[in-house]
Amino acid sequence: MPEATQVTYSHQELTHLMLRDRGIRSGHWMILVRFGHTAANVAPPMDDTAAPGPMGPATISVILDVGIQRVDEPGPLTVDASKIWSARSKPARVTSRS
């Protein structure tokens, strides 16, 4: 089996994982991404065939934090924490082999 080189999650999957990680069992939650923004003068990307272009103003965004936030109303990106835990199946009984 080939080794995975990329794994992605939907907004709801990521929220679900974070709710489980923190043991949160109630409320409607959604993904939270906090960005930082700044501006700078930059040169456009170059390839091997193009000469460097002129410098120009650009915006730069960086992801500062990824988390979850509680919301009052359900929506298309929310996860109901109570459904995560109620849908969880009971652990299988471990039997020893002799």
Secondary structure, 3 states (H helix, E strand, C coil): CCCCCCCCCCHHHHHHHHHHHHCCCCCEEEEEEEEEEEEEEECCCCCCCCCCCCCEEEEEEEEEEEEEEEECCCCCCCEEHHHHHHCCCCCCCCCCCC
